[in-house]
Amino acid sequence: MNRTAFIGGFCALLAACGSPPPPAKRAAPAPVAAPKPVTDDDVKPLVPTNIYVYTPIGKRDPFQNTSVQQQGFGRVNNPGRVKTPLEKWALDQLRLSMTVTGTATPLAMVEDPDHRGWPVRLGDFIGQNGGKVTGIHRDEVVVTETITDHSTGRVYPQNVKLVVPVTRE
């Protein structure tokens, strides 16, 4: 009898431990309304993501008279220093033909408008605005010019890069 009671209790326990109730039914999705036609009022004009802002820094003045020697905008007057031959021409008239880097003293070769080559090292003065060579890299020479803002009297450096021209060869 003990055995029968045990089996009966076990069966009752199994009957009470049924599976969990089924999950609730999901609600049906709302019907999709037909799209309304697009009108001209709904279309917004596209705003450009990048706006070009012109900056004249590092560019030649197109209205400057190049036939007359003038006191430049950022010209540095240092009476104790003798001008180098490369200070006769503006930076945009000079052409960088090659650079030699990877040594303790990097070197660059600059051509003047007369197609003469001039060696340039760090610290050399170049250009009509008293530019000084501050960097010689693989394909470029960095010239730092001192620019004076005459309206505020503030003096600030400007880096101009001379780049080796890219050819198809």
Buried (B, 14 or more C-beta within 10 A) or exposed (E): EEEEEEEEEEEEEEEEEEEEEEEEEEEEEEEEEEEEEEEEEEEEEEEEEEEEEEEEEBEEEEEEEEEEEEEBBBBBEEEEEEEEEBBEBBBEBBBBBEBEEEEEEBBBBBBBEEEEEBEBEBEBBBBBBBBBBEBBEEBBBBBBBBBBEEEEEEEEEBEBBBEBEEEEE
